[in-house]
Amino acid sequence: MQAEQMWKVSRGEGVTVAVIDTGVDGSLPELRGQVLEGTDVSNKPTGAHVDSEGHGTNIATLIAGTGVDGGIQGLAPGAKILPVKAVPDSQADAVDALMARSIRYAADHQARVINISLAGDGDAVQYANTQTAVDYALGKGSLIFAGSGNGGDKGNQPEFPSSLRGVVGVGAIDRQGKAAKFSTYGNQVGLVAFGEEIVAHCEKGPGYCIGRGTSQATAIASASAALIWAKHPDWTNNQVLRVMMETAGKPAGAKMPSKYLGYGSVRPRKVLVDGEGDPGPADVNPLLAANAPKPSPSVSAPNSSSAGKPIAAEPATDDGIGTIAWVALGAGAAVILAAAVGFGVMRRRAKATYPNQP
């Protein structure tokens, strides 16, 4: 991505990126001074800076890690991280309400970019509160990126919240620029970013892991938006998204959007260094315009944004109780220790149940 060139123009200064995830450990060298207070939105909170899973911390480092003391260097090291912990307790938390609170908190605390590297499945009507929160955040001027999921080679079911109207679903590509086999595809994919062989702190034990997933791709998309917004602070969410779509990398002669690549792979360098991309009107959402005449959100604001995408649907269980698997969308491959190489899995799963809504 030629980050060094971009950093001469923008490092993401002045932009807050909310990381709705498993928490963020701000004590890591590369995250010191980068992490704001944040909140834990669960009904049994343990603290926004407590991350027993390690997933949210790794996402934060990819976005805003400074690389200090040999730590991970993020793509937007000048940005600040707002940690919003959203780990559900199966006895205390309805996931729809949990995610809705997370998004509203982020929007109310000046997060221009909201990163959601989590996914779940379930009946569409179970996400009514989250959809309303998405509309609210877009009306407040935020951009929301969410991983499309890692089930492209395992049934390829659309996943929440990337499939909600107004959320930019992010898929993963490999080193050849092709859609990664695991990346969930469909019309919920708005953009893609690199999601293979990415270094992260091992989630169990010391050392570094080589990971993959739409979690990582989403972090890169969010960091790209932060870089662009820092350079153009007067642009609206619609304008930042429009230039990201216009400058996205596309296969020669390909018809876009593609169900695998959306509008292409994020290339903030084309905006920051090459000066490409027309921001266009402040009050017209490019995804919504591209998908007209699909319905607009219930909340309308001058700079509101909404992608006309269907909500992911899956039949409810026979007893009328929907079950959601809250998956951190990053899978680890190789664990790197001194002179030895081992293998581990970085995928994390937590379950919560809640009644279907009418």
Secondary structure, DSSP 4 states (H G I P E B T S, - for coil): --HHHHHTT---TT-EEEEEES---TTSGGGTTTB---EE-SSS---TT--SS-HHHHHHHHHH-B-GGG-PBPS-TTSEEEEEE----TTT--HHHHHHHHHHHHHHTT-SEEEE-EEB---GGGGHHHHHHHHHHHHTT-EEEEE--S-TTTT----BTTTSTT-EEEEEE-TTSSBPTTS--STTEEEEEE-SSEEEE-SSSSSEEEEESHHHHHHHHHHHHHHHHHH-TT--HHHHHHHHHHTSB--TT--SSBTTTBT-B--HHHHHTS-------TT--HHHHHTTTSPPPS---TT------PPP--PPPTTSEEEEEEEES-EEEEEE-SS-EEE-----EEEEEEEPP-
